[in-house]
Amino acid sequence: MKTEFFRWLMARMLSLSSFFGVILFYLLVAPSVQFSLVNWQVIDGTKPFAWCENYWLWTLAVGALFISLSRLSLMAAGRVAWLKHDTLQAVSIRPIEATAIPTYIGLFVISLELGDNPPAQALAVLAVLFVLWCWFERVFYFNPMWLLFGYRFYEAEDKAGNSFTVISRRRNLKGAQSLANLKRINDYTFLECGYE
């Protein structure tokens, strides 16, 4: 029971990491959020987030947050002991970035449109989108930042016709292969560990 909870928690962390780019993009295009942070005061009247007034510092901070969360989630998933090790006998493997990127860009377009809405309304829409993102996690833990870290996303099919997502550092997984040293994130998603 405890192991299942930690697997669920890791899956939520990876979901948040992959969706976080959409949230941060919203933060970049929503000046009302940025300026409400700038005007936020502590008890003595000082403004600890006054630096947010500089758009370039704000953009740098938001980008650094996205990169850090993306890296942290991958490191955690690769190192936690309670994710079950598994193997997969794949009859076919193909890259799926071409399928995942348009979906991700669609979410960025939605968050761009939310930039003019009041923050409470926009955050409610983002929360609903995140719930839907988690609901369809069978397909996506896609995070474009992971591509920059050298990871690729593949769809692998087994003999029974089941499709799985494999996240790997290998550059060219194709055809029929036996994949070992996989960590099972959920029933349909694996992270290949130990391959550099």
Residue pairs with C-beta under 8 A, 6 or more apart in sequence:
3 82
6 80
6 82
7 82
7 83
7 84
7 184
7 185
7 186
10 76
10 77
10 80
10 83
10 185
11 137
11 185
11 186
12 134
13 73
13 76
13 77
14 73
14 77
14 141
14 185
15 130
15 133
15 134
15 137
15 141
16 69
16 73
16 130
17 69
17 70
17 72
17 73
17 74
17 141
17 143
18 133
18 140
18 141
18 142
18 143
19 107
19 129
19 130
19 133
20 65
20 66
20 69
20 70
21 66
21 104
21 108
21 143
21 144
21 145
22 104
22 107
22 108
22 110
22 111
22 126
22 129
23 111
23 126
23 130
24 62
24 63
24 65
24 66
25 108
25 111
25 112
26 33
26 111
26 112
26 114
26 115
26 122
26 126
27 33
27 34
27 62
28 58
28 59
28 62
29 111
29 112
29 114
29 115
30 114
30 115
30 116
30 119
30 122
31 115
32 118
32 119
33 119
34 52
34 55
34 58
35 52
35 53
36 119
37 49
37 52
38 47
38 49
38 50
38 52
38 53
39 47
40 47
40 48
40 49
41 47
42 48
51 57
51 58
52 58
52 61
66 145
67 145
70 143
70 145
70 146
70 149
71 145
71 149
73 143
74 146
74 149
74 151
74 191
77 83
77 183
77 185
77 191
78 183
78 191
78 193
83 183
83 184
83 185
83 191
84 183
84 184
85 181
85 182
85 183
85 184
86 182
86 183
86 184
86 190
87 178
87 179
87 180
87 181
87 182
88 156
88 158
88 164
88 166
88 178
88 179
88 182
88 190
89 158
89 159
89 178
89 179
90 156
90 157
90 158
90 164
90 166
90 176
90 177
90 178
90 179
91 157
91 158
91 159
91 176
92 156
92 157
92 175
92 176
93 154
93 155
93 156
93 157
93 166
93 173
93 174
93 175
93 176
93 177
94 154
94 155
94 174
95 152
95 153
95 154
95 155
95 173
96 153
96 154
96 155
96 165
97 142
97 147
97 152
97 153
100 140
100 142
100 153
101 142
101 144
103 140
103 142
104 142
104 144
107 129
107 133
110 125
110 129
111 126
114 122
114 125
114 126
115 122
117 125
133 140
137 186
137 189
138 186
138 187
138 188
138 189
139 165
139 188
140 165
141 165
141 167
141 185
141 189
142 153
146 153
146 167
150 169
151 167
151 168
151 169
152 167
152 168
152 169
152 170
152 171
152 173
153 165
153 166
153 167
154 165
154 166
154 167
154 168
154 173
155 163
155 164
155 165
155 166
156 163
156 164
156 165
156 166
156 173
156 179
157 163
157 164
158 164
163 188
164 188
164 189
164 190
165 188
165 189
165 190
166 173
166 179
166 182
166 189
166 190
166 191
166 192
167 189
167 190
167 191
167 192
168 179
168 191
168 192
168 195
169 192
169 195
169 196
170 192
170 195
173 179
179 190
179 192
181 192
181 193
181 194
181 195
182 190
182 191
182 192
182 193
183 190
183 191
183 192
183 193
184 190
185 191
